Amino acid sequence: MRILIHDFAGHPFQIQLSRELAARGHEVLHLYCASLSTTPQGSLTRRATDPASFQVRGVALDEPLHKDRFFKRWQQEREYGQRAVAVMREFRPDAVVSGNTPLDAQRMLITEARALSARFVFWVQDVIGVATKRILSGKSRLVAATVGSYYERLERRLLSFSDALVVITEDFRPLFNSWGVATETHVIENWAPLDELPAVAKDNDWARRHGLADKRTLVYTGTLGMKHNPQLLLDLAVSFRDEPDVRVVVTSQGAGAEWLRSRRTELGLDNLIIMGFQPFEDVPSVMGAADVLIAVLEPDAGVFSVPSKVLSYLTAARPLLLAVPQENLASKIVRDAGAGIVVDPGDSGSFVREAKELLQAPARREKMGLRARAYAERTFDVAAIADRFETVLAVADHEGAA
């Protein structure tokens, strides 16, 4: 089969899937946006060990994506869709799997897939229309009622027009049923590339370079955007400012990181270390430098946004501290695995208190970390995951053979 895997964000686990499918003899083109600067990305260049049947291409815009300027972003997302469609038309896939994609661009990809008689699988990572309406409602009821409702209706149509859906949690089904979406649906939970994310000792080269090997360290790595609350990270730094051996480390970019930088200067928080995204090959060492790994998500994100950083964290053999809605899949995974602590995202006091208790309990941290890694090793088998994607794509393979 000729398969196009399109992941707008360029995350690590999607390209691992592309490599696995190519290793099985499929012709695979992995496509991603090369103009993003506010999300961490995976290993997006060809390796010497990659099969000849594997290609990877970044679709670049003329300038970085402006996530904070609505009209400009809308224009860029449409431009991106046009450029991605041109690549699809050149590749002529039998099947397309597309996720993390702005809805206007996703519409163009679905339309082109139909023109090429290619099976289109909508890989639903987030319910973008619902999230857009929710975010805009906090700014303007009129804008939410018009723009937000437009994207919600568009998303419903795109889900219905797709040949199949892959959703990352069963929690999406009730909403889609209420929308009348009858498309064939498969639940395949996200994962992290286990072979690329080994558990690394705390005293590692990266930690020593940044003066963290001998510190008790709380680490947040990944996107820090509208669905997150940087105030919680600031609260941690303030609470530990009188403990000289504690550091709060944030590796991120964008509005949340810039806000933290300004508050760090205003408050004189030398214990708050903020740096940009680190190279993917350094991520195991970044997580290894942590005594506790941190994730936060806004209360109204509910079940419709599962932070992928949590899945990467599980590979690091470190305890997790989450300020995430209790009903979110990430919360359920961490609780069920015994891999860490989950608090309400609006409860800063509990967040800080749990961080302090974890830093004072090395034996407890070790047990949680071992459980986290054990969960990852049980669950993140890319061969088994690729089997399930091949099942989703089997209809396209059968049609092509016919």
WORA-V670474 format. One record per run of one state. SS is the DSSP state (A for helix, B for strand, O for the rest). FROM is the first residue (numbers start at 0). TO is the last residue. If there is no record, write none. Layout:
ss=SS from=FROM to=TO
ss=SS from=FROM to=TO
//
This chain:
ss=O from=0 to=0
ss=B from=1 to=6
ss=O from=7 to=10
ss=A from=11 to=22
ss=O from=23 to=25
ss=B from=26 to=32
ss=O from=33 to=52
ss=B from=53 to=58
ss=O from=59 to=68
ss=A from=69 to=90
ss=O from=91 to=93
ss=B from=94 to=98
ss=O from=99 to=101
ss=A from=102 to=114
ss=O from=115 to=117
ss=B from=118 to=123
ss=O from=124 to=124
ss=B from=125 to=125
ss=O from=126 to=126
ss=A from=127 to=136
ss=O from=137 to=139
ss=A from=140 to=160
ss=O from=161 to=162
ss=B from=163 to=166
ss=O from=167 to=168
ss=A from=169 to=177
ss=O from=178 to=183
ss=B from=184 to=186
ss=O from=187 to=192
ss=A from=193 to=195
ss=O from=196 to=203
ss=A from=204 to=208
ss=O from=209 to=214
ss=B from=215 to=220
ss=O from=221 to=228
ss=A from=229 to=238
ss=O from=239 to=244
ss=B from=245 to=250
ss=O from=251 to=253
ss=A from=254 to=266
ss=O from=267 to=270
ss=B from=271 to=274
ss=O from=275 to=278
ss=A from=279 to=287
ss=O from=288 to=290
ss=B from=291 to=295
ss=O from=296 to=297
ss=A from=298 to=300
ss=O from=301 to=303
ss=B from=304 to=304
ss=O from=305 to=306
ss=A from=307 to=313
ss=O from=314 to=317
ss=B from=318 to=322
ss=O from=323 to=327
ss=A from=328 to=336
ss=O from=337 to=338
ss=B from=339 to=342
ss=O from=343 to=346
ss=A from=347 to=358
ss=O from=359 to=360
ss=A from=361 to=378
ss=O from=379 to=380
ss=A from=381 to=400
ss=O from=401 to=401
//
